[in-house]
Amino acid sequence: MKVFLTGATGFVGHHVARALADEGAKLRLLVRKTSNLANLEGIPGDTHVGDLARPETYAPALSGCDAVVHVAADYRLWIRDPEAMYCANVEGTRDLLKLARDAGIKRFVYTSSVATMHFRRDGMVINEDTPVSLRDMVGHYKRSKFLAEQQAVAAAEDGQRVIILNPTTPIGPHDSKPTPTGRIFVDFLNGRFPAYMDTGLNLVDVAEVARAHVSALTKGQSGHRYILGGENLTLKQILDKMAAITGLPSPTVEIPFAVAATYAFFEEWITGRIRKREPRATLEEVRMGRKKMYASSAHAQQELGFRILPVNPAMRAAIEWFQANGYAPGSLK
């Protein structure tokens, strides 16, 4: 099978590329001129330089492919120009769906996000059938991913075979950017996590997320959404697990929402707008943190053979990778 893959230089995309290659897929990898290709080392495949914002730059690379796996996304919780995010996430997905359809490609796997779901403050575990609308989306990232997912749903309704995957919070090695989740690990390892909010996440091993992408190509039902998750944990539980792995102290002070929001407001104005650097905290993050992002992966277990794995090995692998690659001092015993 020849697969056109986007986002292979990123965190999740790197693991998807490796999983596909391990199953014998022939890869055609879309990269940008500015992409760091370090994450592609050791992964066989042909690279094609192009830009999702300019469909004409990659359309020829779709020829002869059997499937598209679209992992690439602009994943940031703070951005000076939101239009760039909508262009990449929404318009880029729409254009790639159309070009794949025009090229006669039979299978399309779209990597969405659990961010498109409707979470609650009471910690209720949601699934793919939990009602949700655009007004439930907090911030540009979630809105752009929701709108992009709607493009995929519409394409499936029009007869294109499109499978939608919704990873929760993937963790593991090779988070080189790092992602917002990876920054939680890096900040903790560097002693920059003095307190925590009362929030919760679902952590999932990125390797299992990648394996589900391979499975979705043959087992996924068109138009279906599949949450790919692991353990539902409070932020405090996550920090305590990191402390147990590393021997570093876990914070004991809980920050009220109002204090966190005030700090994020000034971070955005001073660091973001005045100093023009990415702030350490954003109002979008704080607002998202008011809800516990707990989810069920039962649907993916039933149809894709997805496995809910203990999160500790993936956490340890992430920590070891960050330490080995200079993001944080020390090493595990």
C-alpha positions as CSV (number, residue, x, y, z in Angstrom):
1,M,0.0,0.0,0.0
2,K,1.3,3.4,-0.9
3,V,0.3,6.1,1.6
4,F,0.5,9.9,1.3
5,L,1.3,11.1,4.9
6,T,1.2,14.6,6.2
7,G,2.8,15.7,9.5
8,A,5.5,13.0,9.6
9,T,8.0,15.5,11.0
10,G,5.8,16.2,14.0
11,F,5.3,14.2,17.2
12,V,2.3,12.0,16.4
13,G,3.1,11.9,12.7
14,H,6.6,10.6,13.4
15,H,5.1,7.6,15.3
16,V,2.4,7.1,12.6
17,A,5.1,7.1,9.9
18,R,7.1,4.5,11.8
19,A,4.1,2.3,12.4
20,L,3.0,2.4,8.8
21,A,6.6,1.6,7.6
22,D,6.8,-1.3,10.0
23,E,3.6,-2.8,8.4
24,G,5.2,-2.5,5.0
25,A,3.5,0.6,3.7
26,K,5.4,2.6,1.0
27,L,5.4,6.2,2.3
28,R,5.2,9.5,0.4
29,L,5.9,12.1,3.1
30,L,4.8,15.8,2.7
31,V,7.3,18.1,4.3
32,R,7.8,21.9,4.1
33,K,10.9,23.7,3.1
34,T,11.5,24.7,6.7
35,S,10.7,21.3,8.2
36,N,13.3,19.7,10.6
37,L,13.7,16.2,9.1
38,A,15.4,14.7,12.2
39,N,12.2,12.8,13.2
40,L,12.3,11.0,9.8
41,E,15.7,9.5,10.4
42,G,15.5,5.7,10.0
43,I,12.0,5.8,8.4
44,P,12.0,4.7,4.8
45,G,9.9,6.8,2.4
46,D,10.0,9.5,-0.3
47,T,9.7,13.1,0.8
48,H,7.8,15.7,-1.2
49,V,8.3,19.4,-0.4
50,G,5.0,21.2,-0.4
51,D,2.7,23.4,1.7
52,L,-0.9,22.5,2.7
53,A,-1.8,26.2,2.3
54,R,-0.8,25.8,-1.4
55,P,-2.5,22.7,-2.8
56,E,-0.7,23.0,-6.2
57,T,2.6,22.3,-4.4
58,Y,1.6,18.8,-3.4
59,A,-1.2,17.7,-5.7
60,P,1.2,15.8,-8.0
61,A,2.5,13.7,-5.1
62,L,-1.0,12.1,-4.6
63,S,-0.8,10.3,-7.9
64,G,-0.6,6.5,-7.5
65,C,-1.3,6.6,-3.8
66,D,-3.8,4.1,-2.2
67,A,-4.5,6.1,0.9
68,V,-4.0,9.4,2.6
69,V,-3.3,9.8,6.3
70,H,-3.6,13.4,7.3
71,V,-1.9,14.1,10.6
72,A,-0.5,17.6,10.1
73,A,-2.0,20.4,12.1
74,D,-1.1,23.8,13.6
75,Y,-1.2,22.8,17.3
76,R,-0.7,25.9,19.4
77,L,-2.7,27.4,22.3
78,W,-1.4,30.9,21.5
79,I,-0.9,32.5,18.1
80,R,-0.6,36.1,17.0
81,D,-2.3,35.5,13.6
82,P,-5.2,33.1,14.1
83,E,-6.0,33.2,10.3
84,A,-2.8,31.2,9.7
85,M,-4.2,28.4,12.0
86,Y,-7.5,28.3,10.2
87,C,-5.8,28.3,6.9
88,A,-3.7,25.3,7.9
89,N,-6.2,23.3,9.8
90,V,-9.5,24.0,8.1
91,E,-8.7,25.0,4.5
92,G,-5.7,22.6,4.3
93,T,-8.0,19.7,5.3
94,R,-10.7,20.7,2.9
95,D,-8.2,21.0,0.0
96,L,-6.5,17.7,0.7
97,L,-9.9,15.9,0.9
98,K,-10.8,17.3,-2.5
99,L,-7.5,16.5,-4.1
100,A,-7.6,12.9,-2.7
101,R,-11.1,12.5,-4.1
102,D,-10.1,13.8,-7.5
103,A,-7.1,11.5,-7.6
104,G,-9.3,8.5,-6.9
105,I,-7.7,7.6,-3.6
106,K,-10.0,5.2,-1.8
107,R,-9.1,5.6,1.8
108,F,-8.6,8.8,3.9
109,V,-7.7,8.8,7.6
110,Y,-8.0,12.2,9.2
111,T,-6.3,12.9,12.6
112,S,-8.6,15.2,14.4
113,S,-8.4,15.7,18.2
114,V,-10.4,15.0,21.3
115,A,-10.4,18.8,21.6
116,T,-13.5,18.7,19.3
117,M,-15.5,17.0,21.9
118,H,-17.7,18.7,24.6
119,F,-16.2,18.3,28.0
120,R,-17.8,19.2,31.3
121,R,-16.5,20.6,34.6
122,D,-18.0,17.7,36.6
123,G,-15.6,15.2,35.0
124,M,-18.2,13.2,33.2
125,V,-16.6,10.7,30.8
126,I,-17.7,11.7,27.3
127,N,-17.7,9.6,24.0
128,E,-18.2,10.2,20.3
129,D,-22.0,10.5,20.8
130,T,-21.8,13.3,23.4
131,P,-23.6,16.3,21.8
132,V,-21.3,19.1,20.8
133,S,-21.4,22.3,18.7
134,L,-19.0,25.1,17.6
135,R,-20.1,27.2,20.6
136,D,-18.6,24.6,22.9
137,M,-15.1,25.2,21.5
138,V,-12.7,27.3,23.6
139,G,-10.0,29.2,21.6
140,H,-8.8,29.1,18.0
141,Y,-7.1,25.7,18.1
142,K,-10.2,23.9,19.2
143,R,-12.5,25.9,16.8
144,S,-10.2,25.3,13.9
145,K,-10.0,21.5,14.6
146,F,-13.8,21.4,15.0
147,L,-14.3,23.1,11.7
148,A,-11.7,20.9,10.0
149,E,-13.4,17.8,11.4
150,Q,-16.7,19.0,9.9
151,Q,-15.0,19.1,6.5
152,A,-14.1,15.4,7.0
153,V,-17.6,14.5,8.1
154,A,-19.1,16.3,5.2
155,A,-16.8,14.5,2.7
156,A,-17.8,11.1,4.2
157,E,-21.5,12.0,3.9
158,D,-20.8,12.8,0.2
159,G,-19.5,9.2,-0.3
160,Q,-15.8,9.6,0.2
161,R,-14.3,7.0,2.5
162,V,-13.1,9.1,5.4
163,I,-12.2,7.8,8.9
164,I,-11.8,10.3,11.7
165,L,-9.5,9.6,14.7
166,N,-9.6,11.7,17.9
167,P,-6.5,11.2,20.0
168,T,-6.7,12.5,23.6
169,T,-3.4,13.6,25.0
170,P,-0.6,11.6,23.4
171,I,2.7,11.2,25.3
172,G,6.0,9.5,24.5
173,P,9.4,10.1,23.0
174,H,10.2,12.4,20.0
175,D,8.0,15.3,21.1
176,S,10.7,17.7,19.7
177,K,8.6,20.9,19.4
178,P,7.5,20.2,22.1
179,T,3.6,20.1,22.1
180,P,1.7,21.9,24.9
181,T,1.5,18.6,26.7
182,G,5.2,18.0,26.3
183,R,5.8,21.4,27.8
184,I,4.1,20.2,31.0
185,F,6.7,17.5,31.2
186,V,9.6,19.9,30.4
187,D,8.5,22.5,32.9
188,F,8.1,19.8,35.6
189,L,11.6,18.4,34.9
190,N,13.1,21.9,35.0
191,G,11.4,22.8,38.3
192,R,9.1,25.3,36.7
193,F,5.8,23.8,37.9
194,P,5.3,25.3,41.4
195,A,1.5,24.8,41.5
196,Y,-1.4,23.1,39.7
197,M,-5.0,23.7,38.8
198,D,-8.0,21.4,39.5
199,T,-8.2,20.0,36.0
200,G,-7.9,16.6,34.3
201,L,-6.7,15.0,31.1
202,N,-6.8,11.7,29.4
203,L,-3.2,10.5,28.6
204,V,-2.5,8.0,25.9
205,D,0.6,6.2,24.7
206,V,1.5,7.8,21.3
207,A,2.7,4.4,20.0
208,E,-0.8,3.0,20.5
209,V,-2.3,6.1,18.8
210,A,0.0,5.4,15.8
211,R,-1.0,1.7,15.7
212,A,-4.6,2.7,15.6
213,H,-3.9,4.8,12.4
214,V,-2.7,1.7,10.7
215,S,-5.7,-0.3,11.9
216,A,-8.1,2.5,10.8
217,L,-7.0,2.1,7.1
218,T,-8.5,-1.4,7.0
219,K,-11.0,-1.6,9.9
220,G,-12.3,2.0,10.2
221,Q,-15.9,2.7,9.2
222,S,-16.3,5.7,6.9
223,G,-17.8,8.7,8.7
224,H,-17.1,7.3,12.1
225,R,-15.1,9.1,14.8
226,Y,-12.9,7.2,17.1
227,I,-11.6,8.5,20.4
228,L,-8.1,7.2,21.1
229,G,-7.4,7.5,24.8
230,G,-5.7,5.9,27.8
231,E,-6.0,6.9,31.4
232,N,-8.3,9.6,32.8
233,L,-6.1,11.5,35.4
234,T,-6.3,14.8,37.3
235,L,-3.3,17.1,36.7
236,K,-2.2,16.4,40.3
237,Q,-2.2,12.7,39.6
238,I,-0.1,13.3,36.5
239,L,2.4,15.4,38.4
240,D,2.5,12.8,41.2
241,K,3.3,10.1,38.6
242,M,6.1,12.2,37.2
243,A,7.5,12.7,40.7
244,A,7.4,9.0,41.4
245,I,9.3,8.3,38.1
246,T,11.9,11.0,38.6
247,G,12.3,11.5,42.3
248,L,11.5,15.2,41.8
249,P,9.0,16.9,44.2
250,S,5.4,17.2,43.1
251,P,3.7,20.6,43.7
252,T,1.4,20.8,46.6
253,V,-0.2,24.2,46.0
254,E,-3.5,24.4,44.1
255,I,-4.1,27.6,42.2
256,P,-7.7,29.0,42.1
257,F,-9.1,29.7,38.6
258,A,-9.1,33.4,39.1
259,V,-5.4,33.6,40.0
260,A,-4.4,31.4,37.0
261,A,-6.5,33.5,34.7
262,T,-5.0,36.7,36.0
263,Y,-1.5,35.3,35.5
264,A,-2.3,34.1,32.0
265,F,-3.8,37.5,31.1
266,F,-0.6,39.4,32.0
267,E,1.6,36.7,30.4
268,E,-0.2,37.1,27.1
269,W,0.1,40.9,27.2
270,I,3.6,41.2,28.4
271,T,5.4,38.2,27.0
272,G,3.1,37.7,24.0
273,R,2.2,41.1,22.7
274,I,5.0,43.3,24.0
275,R,8.0,40.9,24.0
276,K,6.5,39.0,21.1
277,R,7.4,35.6,22.6
278,E,5.2,32.7,23.3
279,P,3.7,33.1,26.8
280,R,4.2,30.4,29.4
281,A,0.4,30.4,30.1
282,T,-2.6,31.5,28.1
283,L,-6.2,32.3,28.9
284,E,-7.2,29.6,26.4
285,E,-5.3,27.0,28.4
286,V,-6.8,28.2,31.7
287,R,-10.3,28.3,30.3
288,M,-9.8,24.8,28.9
289,G,-8.5,23.7,32.3
290,R,-11.8,24.5,33.9
291,K,-13.1,21.2,32.3
292,K,-11.8,17.7,32.9
293,M,-11.1,16.2,29.5
294,Y,-12.1,12.6,30.4
295,A,-13.1,10.3,27.5
296,S,-14.0,6.7,26.7
297,S,-12.3,4.8,23.9
298,A,-14.8,1.9,23.9
299,H,-15.8,2.5,20.2
300,A,-12.2,2.3,19.0
301,Q,-11.6,-0.8,21.1
302,Q,-14.6,-2.5,19.5
303,E,-14.0,-1.6,15.9
304,L,-10.2,-0.9,15.6
305,G,-8.8,-3.3,18.2
306,F,-7.5,-0.3,20.1
307,R,-5.8,-1.0,23.4
308,I,-6.0,1.1,26.6
309,L,-2.5,0.8,28.0
310,P,-1.1,1.8,31.4
311,V,0.4,5.3,31.0
312,N,3.5,5.0,33.1
313,P,5.7,3.4,30.5
314,A,4.9,6.2,28.0
315,M,5.5,8.8,30.6
316,R,8.9,7.3,31.5
317,A,9.8,7.1,27.8
318,A,8.9,10.8,27.3
319,I,10.9,11.9,30.3
320,E,13.9,9.8,29.3
321,W,13.8,11.3,25.7
322,F,13.5,14.9,27.0
323,Q,16.5,14.4,29.3
324,A,18.6,12.6,26.7
325,N,17.9,15.4,24.2
326,G,18.8,18.4,26.4
327,Y,15.3,19.6,27.3
328,A,15.9,18.9,30.9
329,P,18.8,17.9,33.2
330,G,19.4,14.6,34.8
331,S,18.6,11.0,34.0
332,L,16.5,8.3,35.5
333,K,17.9,5.5,37.6
